[in-house]
Amino acid sequence: MEFAQIFARVGSKVTLLQRSIRIMPTAEPELTIELEEALGEEGVNINTSVEIRRLERTESGVRVHAEVEGEERVYEAQYVFFAAGRSPNTRGLNLENTDVKTDEKGFVVVDETLKAGKNIYAAGDVIGEPMLETVAAKEGFIAATNALEGKNTKMEYRVVPRVVFTDPQLASVGLTDREASKSRRCLYNTVEFSNVPKARILGEERGLIKMVVDDETEKILGVHILAYNAAEMIHEAGMIVRNSMTLDDVIETLHVFPTMSEAIKLAALSFKGDVSKMPCCAM
């Protein structure tokens, strides 16, 4: 997504071919639909539910043959930017001579302590998602500590923040409402950034914040943000989710006015009333 927007902004004609029914299918749909609209307004031609059949070279570049909902389509381009995931570099390691196992894609299988086999630990992209630099560093620290000090520290993936550095940025931490509803009854609210005073001051009103909450305990299970500088706001959300804070915990925490981070408090307040009718610093 980032590169599609970058190329569009420097003047290239960009066509994005997405295999799923929407961009970033695991993210909250309200946010990705809004991001798709934003990218479309910048000239990115987004095509979803696309199955690539074959590519062929032409005198002017590349021709992509695809199928979209049962219909054959052909896309012409000068260049193809292929971004369909990563594969583990585990071939040639002679893992068959150890008790280390790999899955069907070649990723090393580990337990909660990142142990892969007898006296063998693995960390980073080689063990699969989430493939993020900060996660790899934390996994490496835990794996090394467990291996060298005999500890059984577990890697906690529940509160890993994720960011897509488009404009606006898409950031999330914790559970989506779909994930949360599999094991409990949950509630969720979405607040537009046009309700955030700082966003209006900056002229960055486009965006949404979505909060997912346990219906019984009011503990906040997930926070998802599409906004200018969302990456800077998601850290507070990570602390909220990690410490199992409730709506009242967030509402009773003073937030500086005016800041973009007030959006998190407004999202919590939205479960108590209509934030569009509340004065600034409402509680």
C-alpha angles and dihedrals in degrees: 000000000000094000093045089058094042093053092044091052093052090053106267122137104240129198116185118202113200123188096205128064091261138013115277095007096192093057124085108286096222090060099042092049089053091048091049089055091049092051091046091055088056091055102264107144104216120198119184134193089036122159112194112221103176145332128224133186120243133186090261099038134287136345117207119204113202145160122231116189091331095315122112115234135179125209124195123207142156093227137014120217105202114206107158101132138281134282125217118250096224101124115108095027091107091232088159086075091060135052091254114125130206129200126237091280095049099256116143113253114229136173125236091282091052092249112153100178144328106332089344126115130178134199141170132032091337090076094049137238137048089048100188129137094233092049092050091051092050092046090050092052092049093045092050093046093049093046098046102033100034093239127147100217113162127219112240112214096170093091104036108137117221128197135187107201099218122126106282094032122230114217132170143170131182128005129345115227089255092054093044095049091060092074106021146010108273139181129211137187132190123210125192118230089232083081092059111090094210091053090054091048091052094042089240099122096137113106148059140239119209124194125194117204137183105248095217103042100022089227112156109244102176144004124200124185134188107183149101107299093004088151090065092051100047094075092069088049089052092055090048093053094041092053095043092238120183131225091261091050089058095040092051092050112095114237123197115253124252103023136123089238089069084081089078092056091045090052089054091046090052089074088060100043149329105306092195088069097044121099118237114278087022096170 
